[in-house]
């Protein structure tokens, strides 16, 4: 597909478009309809996708460094191995998205909906996840060192062998979460809800004030 030189695509209808490896760096795609679009390997670095519809879009291995995705709809999107470093995903809808092995280092996911998402082996170090919804999400082996997860919703989340060293989980809801062999050294757990959570084999050295009922093997 030919991309306009100025890349001003605000509100454009690109539903189902073939944009494999397209150069959309810095493009303005605010509120564009990219539902089901094929963006494998596309360069969207620094693009404006605020409020865009990317439902079921394929963004595998796409470059989204520093991209603005505030309020974007990424429900059921394919995001495997995509690069979201320092991207703004505030209040984005990522429900059921496949985020396997994606890089979300220092990304802003405050208030984002990640329910049922597959985030296995992704990197979220230093990410902002305050008030994020991660209920039933698969976070096995995820790197969340230093992440900000205050008051995040992680009920029944799958966090087996996740790295949460130094993460801030103050007030987070982790009821029935699976945290077997998770690394929680120096994590902040004040006022966290760990009722019926499974912490068998978890590393808890230096954790601050675990005040709640939990299942520790």
N, C-alpha and C positions, 0 to 999 in steps of 0.2 A: 504493500500500500504506500502511496506517495504521502509523505508528511509535509505539511506546510513549513516553509523555511522559518517562519517566526514561531512556529509551534504553538500558536494560540488556538487551543481546542476546547475552550470552555463550553460545557454543555453539549459537546458533540456526541452524536449517536454512533458508537463504534462497537455495538453489540456483535459479538461473534467474529470480530475482525482478526485477520491474520497479521500479527505484528511481531513475529519471531525475530529476535535480535534487532528490533527497530531502535533507532537512536532518538530517544525522546528526552534526552538530558535537558533539564530546566524547562520542560514543556508545561504549559498551563492547561491542565485537564480537570480543572475544578468542576465538580458535578457532572462530569462526562459519564456516558453510559458505556461501560466496557464489560458488561455482563457476558460471560462465556468467551471473552477474547483470548487469543493465544499470544502471550507475551513472554514466551520462553526465551531466556537470555537477553531480554530487552534492557536497554540502558535508560533507566528512569531516575538517575541520580539527580537529586535536587528538584525534581518535578513537583508541581502542585496538583495533588489528587484529592484535595479536601472535598469531602462529601461525594466522591465518585462512587459509582456502582461497579464493583469488581466481583460480584457474586459469581462463583464457579469459574472465574478466570484462571488461566494457567500462567503463573509467574515463576515457574521453576528456574532457579539459577539466575533470576533477574537481579539487576543492580539497582537497589533502592536506597542507597546511602543518602541520608539527610533529606529524604523525601517527605513531603507533607501529606499525611493520610488521615488527618483529623476527621473523625466521623465517617470515614469511608466504609462501604459495605464489602467485606471480604469473606462473607459467609460461604463455606464449602470451597474456598479458593485453594488452588494447589500452589504452595509456597515452599516446596522442598528446596533446600540449599540456596534460597534467596538471601541477599545481603541487605538487611534492614538497619545497619549500624547507624545510630544517632537519628533514626527516622522518628517522626512524630505520628504515633498511632493513638493519640488521645481519643477515648470513647469510640474507637473503631469497632466494627462488628466482625469478629473473627470466629464466630461460632462454627464448629465443625471443620475448621480449616486444617489443612495438612501442612504443618510447619516443620516437618522432620529435617533436622540438621541445619536449620536456618540460623543466620547470625543476626541476633537482635541486641548486640552489645550496646549499652547506653541508649537504647531506644526508649521512647516515652510511651508507655501503654496504660497510663492512668485512666481508670474507668472503662477500659476496653473489655469487650465480651469475648472470652476465650473458652466458653463452655463447650465441652465435648471435643475440643481441638486436640490434634496430635502434635505435641511439641517435643517428642522424643529426641534426645541428643542435640537439641538446639542450644545455642549459647545466648544467655540473657544476663551476662555479667554486668553489674551496675545499671541494669534496666530499672525504669520507674514503673512499678505495677500497683501503685496505691489505688485501692478500691477496684482493682481489676477482678473480673469474674472468671474463675478458672475451675468451677465445679465440674467434676468428672473428666477433667483434662488429663491427657497422658503426658507426663513430664518425666518419664523414666530417663535417668542419666543426664538430665538437663544441667547446664552450668548456670547457677543463679548466684554465684559469689558476689556479695555486696549489693544484691538487688534490693530495691525498696518495695516491700510487699505489705506495708501497713494496711490493715483492715481489708486485705484481699480476700476473696471468696474462693477457698480451695477445698470445699467439702468433697470428700470421696475422690480427691485428685490422686493420681498415680505418680508418686514421687520417689519410687524405689531407686536407690543409688544416686539420687540427685545431689548436686553440690550446692549447698546453701550456706557455705562458710561466710560468716559476717553479714548475712542477710538480715534485713529488718522485717520481722514478722509480727510486730506489735499489733495486737488486736485482730490478727488474721484468723479466719475461720477455717480450721483444719479438721473438723469432725469427720471421723472414719477415713481420714486420708491414709494412704499407704506410704510410710516413710522408712521402710526397712532399709537398713544400711546407708541411709542418707547421711551426708556430712553436714552437721549443724554446729560445728565449732564456732564459738563466738557469735552465734546468731542471737538476735534479740527476740525473745518470746514472751515479754510481759503482756499480760491480758489476752494472750492467744487462746483460742478454743481448740483443744486437742482431745476432746471427749471421744473415746473409742478409736483414736488414731493408733496405728501400729508403728511403733518405733523400735521394733526388734533389730538389734545390731546397729542402731544408729549411733553416730559419733556426736556426743553432746558436750564435750569438754568446753568449758568457758561460756556455756549458754547462760543467759541472764534470766533468772527468776521464772522457772517453769511453775506456774501456779495452778494448773488445771489437771483434771483427770485424764489419764491416757493409758494405753496398753504398751508397756515397755518389757520386751523379752529379756 
